[in-house]
């Protein structure tokens, strides 16, 4: 799936949102590791990433060619500030209407509007792909993210009080959210 949009951030800088390509593999892998080091609110820890640059390149190439999945990056002055993407929940008829969404932004770029813009981009791509529902899981303590998702139109449909088991803080409550497209 292809995507391209230029936005102006809250600090006046220009940011390009575009689908990742295999040539982005090194930068995307680096920002993935960085974002997972900087917060305990994401699904995995950096040491759990097993992708090599070659595997990342292959993964990104498949996403760029996909009709219903995408990986988007945010680029500021030639630097990848974060990524977001949508993945099919499954190919079976009963779940074919659903996609999952995730986003990670490097901490030095928090508060600039990138997360909101990437969320809107993923919603747009999910609609274009024909999904009827986009879903996400977010740590309940991450109130800024929960609020942003609500403002984007996501609604809570459940909570799992032991959804994540953090190495740092123990169990984390996970809020399950979705938006009908």
N, C-alpha and C positions, 0 to 999 in steps of 0.2 A: 504494500500500500504506500502511496506517495503522499507527502504533506509538506507544505511550505507556507510560512507566515512570518512577517516581520512585525514586531511589537515594540512599543516604547515602554520601558520600565518606569517604576515609581521615581527613580532618581534621574530620569531623562535619557538614560542610555538606550541604545538600540539593541534588541535581542532577536535573533533568528531562531524560529522553531522549524525544524525540518526532520523528515524521516532519516534515521541512521542508515549509513551504507557500510559495506564491509571495510572500506577505507578508514572508517571511524573507530575500528575495533580497539586500538590502543587507548585512545582518549575515553571511549565509553567504558572500557574495563577499568581504567584509572579512576574515573568519577564514581563508578559503582562501588569500588573498594573504599574510596574516600567517604562517600555518603553513608556507607554502612559502618564506618569507623566513628563518624561524628555524632550519631544518634542511636539510641536504643529503641527507637520507634519503628524500625524496619524489620522485615521478616527474618533476615539472615545476618550472620556476622561475617566480616571480611574473610576469615580463615575457612569459611564454609564454601566459598566460591572456588570451584575447581576448573573453571574455563581457562584455557590458554588463549593467547591472542588469535590463533588460527581457529579455534572453536568459536570464539566471539565473532570473528569475521564471517564464519559460516552461518551462525545464528542471525546476525544482522542482515546478511544477504537474503536469507529465507524470509525474514520479516519485510524487507523492501519489495520482494516479489509477491508476497501474500495479498490476497484480496480481502481478508477479514482480520488480519492482525497487523500490528505496527509497533515499532519502537521509535520514539521521537526524542531528539535532543534539543536542548536550549544552548545556544552559542552566543557568547558576549565577547566582542573584540577577539574573535578567533579561539576563545577558550570554552570548552564544554562545561556548563554550569550545572547540568543535571539531565536526567532522562525520565521518560514516562512511557507507558505502553499499555496496549490492550491485548489480551489473550483470550481465545475461545475457551469457554468452560469445558466444552466437549463437542464431538461431532454427531452424537446420537440425536435423533429427532427431538426427544424430550428436553434437551438442554441446548440445542442449536441456537436458540434465541438469546442466549446469555453470554456475556463477556466479562472478564475480570480486568480491573484497572489498578495500576500502581505507579507511584512517582517518587523520585528521590532528587533532592536539590542540595548542592554543596552549601554548607552552613554560611559561608561568607556572602552567599547570594540570597539568603532568607529575607523575607519582608519586602522584596522588590516587585512582587506580582507574578513571578515565574510559575509558581505552583498553581495559581489560579488559571493562568494562560494555558499551561500544559493540561490541566484538567479539562478546560473548555475544548482544547484541541482533541483530546481523547474522546470526549463526548461526541464531537463532530465526526471523528473517524468511525466511531462505533455506529453512529446513525448511517453513515455512508456505506458501511459494511453490511447493513441490514439487520443489526442486532436490535432487539426490542427492550433489552435490559442491560445496564452496566452496573457492576458490583465492585465493592472494595471492602477491605477490612482496615480499621485504623485503631491504634491504641487509644483508649479512652482518655488517658492523661494528656494526650496531644490535643489539647483543647483548640488551639489555633487551626489545626488541620480539620478537626471535626466541624468547627464553625465554617471554614471555607467550603467544605463539601456540602454542608447544609445550604449555604448561600448559592452554590452552583446547582441546587435542585435535588441533591441526594437526600433520601430519608432513611432513618434507622429502622431496621426490621428485626434486630435482635442484638443480644450481648452475650459474650462468653467470658465469665469472670476469670477463667483460667485459660484464656485463648493463647497466650504466649507465656513461655517460661524464660524469663530474662536471666542471663548470667549475672547481672548486676543487681536487679531489684526483686527477683523472684517472679511470682505470677503477675501478669499484666492483663487487665480486662480489655477485650477486643470488641469494638463496635462494628457490627455488620451493617453496611449501608448499600442502597441501590437507587438507581434512577431509571424510570421508564422512559424509553426513547420514542 
